[in-house]
Amino acid sequence: MINNDVLRSVRYMLDLPDGKLASIAALAGLEVPQADFDAFLRKDDEPGYRDCPDKVMAHFLDGLVVHLRGRDESRAPLPVAKRVTNNLVLKKLRVAFELRDDDLHAILAAAGFPLSKSELSALFRKPEHANYRPCGDQLLRHFLRGLTQRLRH
């Protein structure tokens, strides 16, 4: 899924004001001008649109975890991901919102995309694992839609 779509979804889901996205990315150590986020949030056919790079998205997701859960001072910060995949987005949102397997099943079922336990656990495995399954765009879209329904209603 395109990073810009994920940014727009999370911004809507949490009803974040304009300047908040840049401050969330800053929590993970990356200073991004608000004008850049404004360009990332535009639709792809609007003038001034720019693709959100993986580096910005990775820092935003890490910052979102800190924003929602607080910083864990007892552990060293994890390195920021170089490449953002749908699986990583799903994993970071799961951590940020403190979602358990039951929550994930309920969110996906509410969005009309039920998964079995084994299908869901395969999404969170390491890519080298035999049972790893890449998260498709459709699954991530349904998850974002279901999470938005859960948080906004």
C-alpha atoms as one frame of an Amber mdcrd trajectory, in Angstrom:
protein
   0.000   0.000   0.000   1.240   3.511  -0.669   2.737   5.260   2.367   0.668
   8.368   1.630  -2.563   6.359   1.964  -1.457   5.014   5.343  -0.610   8.551
   6.538  -4.011   9.847   5.443  -5.775   6.927   7.132  -3.955   7.335  10.439
  -4.471  11.101  10.421  -8.218  10.637   9.878  -8.427   7.739  12.335  -6.907
   9.769  15.185  -8.353  13.121  14.035  -4.891  14.688  14.143  -4.436  18.403
  13.418  -2.113  19.539  10.624   1.082  20.060  12.640   0.843  16.826  14.631
   2.224  14.446  11.976   5.588  16.233  11.913   5.816  16.226  15.712   5.027
  12.486  15.808   7.854  11.758  13.335  10.133  13.938  15.482   9.471  11.632
  18.454  11.427   8.974  16.530  14.268  11.371  15.750  13.435  12.689  12.280
  12.689  16.366  11.717  10.379  16.734   8.711   8.984  20.142   7.738   5.205
  20.421   7.964   5.164  21.491   4.300   6.458  18.027   3.376   3.628  16.371
   5.291   1.171  18.701   3.575   2.497  17.426   0.220   2.291  13.797   1.406
  -1.357  14.238   2.439  -2.510  15.581  -0.928  -4.263  13.278  -3.375  -1.997
  11.993  -6.144  -3.764  14.073  -8.800  -3.465  17.349  -6.855  -0.666  19.825
  -7.582   2.142  19.672  -5.029   1.658  15.955  -4.289   4.804  14.036  -3.312
   5.358  10.378  -2.475   6.113   9.747   1.191   9.521   8.033   1.375  10.008
   4.875   3.449  12.381   6.734   5.788   9.691   9.253   6.755   7.020   6.550
   7.081   9.247   4.361   9.275   9.996   7.272  11.606   6.330   8.258  11.676
   5.261   4.726  12.685   7.941   4.538  15.389   6.921   7.997  16.602   3.282
   6.900  16.673   4.202   4.078  19.060   5.944   6.598  21.343   3.059   9.084
  20.994   0.387   6.544  21.980   2.278   4.380  24.466   5.127   6.527  25.732
   8.858   5.956  25.483  10.302   2.878  27.186  13.444   4.220  28.844  14.481
   0.758  30.074  15.241  -0.456  26.533  17.494   0.887  23.833  15.537   2.184
  20.843  15.214  -0.276  17.979  16.803   0.693  14.670  14.406   2.351  12.245
  13.355   0.169   9.322  14.945   0.934   5.961  12.060  -0.477   3.937   8.408
  -0.191   4.925   6.189  -3.122   3.979   2.499  -3.697   4.655   3.530  -6.274
   7.262   5.624  -3.653   9.074   2.762  -1.123   9.012   0.411  -3.749  10.442
   2.927  -4.695  13.142   3.646  -1.085  14.170  -0.065  -0.234  14.352  -0.659
  -3.360  16.416   2.013  -2.255  18.886   0.934   1.406  18.909  -2.705   0.601
  19.690  -1.836  -2.326  21.998  -3.929  -4.767  19.985  -4.056  -8.456  20.837
  -4.931 -11.289  18.471  -8.594 -11.159  19.513  -8.689  -7.429  18.768  -7.145
  -7.965  15.326  -9.657 -10.714  14.516 -12.554  -8.486  15.624 -11.274  -5.488
  13.624 -10.802  -7.510  10.440 -14.149  -9.311  10.852 -15.930  -5.964  11.369
 -14.317  -4.692   8.166 -15.536  -7.761   6.262 -12.162  -9.497   5.997 -12.063
 -12.345   8.548  -8.822 -14.327   8.941  -8.030 -17.556  10.736  -5.546 -17.579
  13.612  -2.846 -19.182  11.496  -3.358 -16.710   8.635  -3.061 -13.810  11.058
   0.028 -15.133  12.848   1.728 -15.703   9.480   1.601 -11.934   8.864   3.749
 -11.246  11.940   6.470 -13.816  11.280   9.916 -12.962   9.959  10.213 -13.107
   6.155  12.683 -16.000   6.409  10.169 -18.164   8.288   8.533 -20.968   6.297
   5.015 -19.841   7.278   5.550 -16.121   6.604   2.829 -14.495   4.524   3.089
 -11.042   2.961   0.295  -8.654   3.874  -1.608  -7.576   0.781  -2.874  -4.078
   0.086  -6.495  -5.186   0.385  -5.951  -6.727   3.836  -4.167  -3.590   5.098
  -6.935  -1.347   3.694  -9.584  -3.430   5.470  -7.571  -3.367   8.693  -7.208
   0.444   8.546 -10.926   0.802   7.821 -11.860  -1.519  10.698  -9.488   0.207
  13.117 -10.920   3.586  12.129 -14.460   2.304  12.781 -13.369   1.019  16.160
 -11.674   4.259  17.237 -14.123   6.793  15.830 -17.420   5.165  16.852
